Amino acid sequence: MNNSSIVNHSSRLLISVIVLFSSLFFSCQKEPDKLGLGITPVGDRLNLRYCDTSTVIAYSVYDDSITTGHTPTTSSTLLGSIYDPVFGKTVASIYTQLSLSEYNYDFGAQPVFDSLVLQLQYKYKGYYGDTTTPITVKIYEMADTLSLNSVYYYNQKKNIHSQELARYTFYPHPTDSVKIDTVKYTPYLRIKLNSILGNKILNASATNLSSSDNFKKYINGIYLTATPVNASGQGSILYFNLLGTYSGLKLYYHNTTDTLVFNLVVDSYTPFFNHFDHFGYRHANAAFRQQLNGDTLKGRDKIYVQAMGGVRVKLRFPYLKHLLDSGKIAINEAQLIFKNADTDGKYTPPSSLSLTRYIENGEHDWNLADYIEEGTTFFDGVYNSTSKTYRFRISRYLQQLLDGKVGDYGLSLHNSGNAPRLILNGSNTTTGKIKLQLIYTRLQK
């Protein structure tokens, strides 16, 4: 063989090696969107199998054990009333304390009340529902105290004083800037209160005004609620940022020398929480109500998810362990897919859902293996507006389940966001049913 042939042969060998290692490298990269699409069994040579017919049992249940309140990650506080044609009536209310904007304040000689105004800064795109329907908000003084160290639940109530401080009916404008003297400000709501609370503030002692803790003992806080909307398809839930720059209580007054304003605020040391009333879903449609009341077979048709301490979905895979009848398997990929059943556009679907696993005491474990070890992007749960689906990758969880490393207590699907609700296809619909797609390897005995 001449030198030229040797060089050509070596070059071809080198190229082949490079191509081989390149193919091995790229085949090891995660391309989850391509897994499970159009794959069929490839036979015993690789022991690779594909299955999308696993039985899934799913049905909706009450979700009344979710905590609420002021945390470092609190983003929205909800207020309003909505009458959903499927989920029925909901009223969102707020309990909040108030903090001093400055300590040891002096109202001056002979202070006289002028007005008291509550401002609530809207969140960006801060509403859900129909803002062409008027909302009536009522405000009361709280009789109970709140604590930052306490845990509050969405269905929890606190005692209030019976006398109204305000009753205000308005059409929400959560996206319209507030214009004052030609200057535009971020959208916020203004509600004028009567003189009862204003005069109580003006009569506060020096001790009451010496610290926010002392002031909160003097005035426990305020309660905001809404009158229930009575027409199906109407009403809205409004999202407010109580910690926003333009949120707070403004007391306008004058004394013998000047006209002044005193501010009360909600800050990082001020406890508050939401209360949600769904009226026992008495106004919900029959199929949804029957499912909540224990008819789990209704989950074959539709399942329902609602935030605000509403409803979540319980999921089980009762026959999954039959995959082990012929020996152990290794799960390469597992995708759990849900299809949106309500796509008429009136009620925007949540941008994402959460999936947790139940543990022995019936509580939720948020540390699902796929979420912790693979990260949020790979775990998914984000709404795909093209396919109208939500997808979760749960390969590690199912492998742990089959290996007996976690208890088989099922999964929980819920909306950890704000007001949106969602209707999904159930486990036995003609098209778009809940699907568990599996790619797994049959291990050699």
Protein Blocks (a to p, Z undefined) as FASTA:
>chain_A
ZZklmmmmmmmmmmmmmmmmmmmmmmmpccfklgophpacebjklopacdfkbccddddd
ddfkbcedjdfklfbdcedddddfklopaddddddddddfbghiaebjhiacfbdcdddd
ddehiagdjfkbccdddddddfbdcdfkbccdfkbccdddfbdfbdcdddddfkbccdee
hiacdddddddddfklmmmmmmpcfklmmpmklmmmmmnbdcddddddfbehiacddddd
fkbmkgccddddddfkbccdddddddfklccdddddehhommpcfklmmmmnopamlmmm
pccddehhiadcddddfklmmmmmnoccddfbdcdddddfblnomaccdfbdcdddddfk
opacfkbfklmmnojklnnopacfklopacddfklmmmmmmnopaccebpadddfblmbc
cddddfkbfbhpacdddddddddZZ
